[in-house]
Amino acid sequence: MSSLNLEKCPICGSDKIKRDIREETFEFKDNVKITINAPGWYCDECNEVFYDWNDMGEIEEAISRLKNDLNKYNKVKIASKHI
């Protein structure tokens, strides 16, 4: 449940803002990009996205899981090179 309730976009004033889950890509060091399904308020007029605290918690958790998976993969890949 979102703590935000937006009827209009705070940036452009459009009423074309809605609660949704969409693919968002986040870029980290070494050009690592992670794409997740991110909950938030999305404005279809100006393309701004607004996240509340609950959304941020879900996003951080998903990114953390993917980064852990990537670290495990890299460790296995490095170990297999030494065999």
Sequence and secondary structure as in RCSB ss.txt:
>XXXX:A:sequence
MSSLNLEKCPICGSDKIKRDIREETFEFKDNVKITINAPGWYCDECNEVFYDWNDMGEIEEAISRLKNDLNKYNK
VKIASKHI
>XXXX:A:secstr
  S   SS TTT  S EEEEEEEEEEEEGGGEEEEEEEEEEEETTT  EE  HHHHHHHHHHHHHHHHHHHHHHH
HHHHHHT 
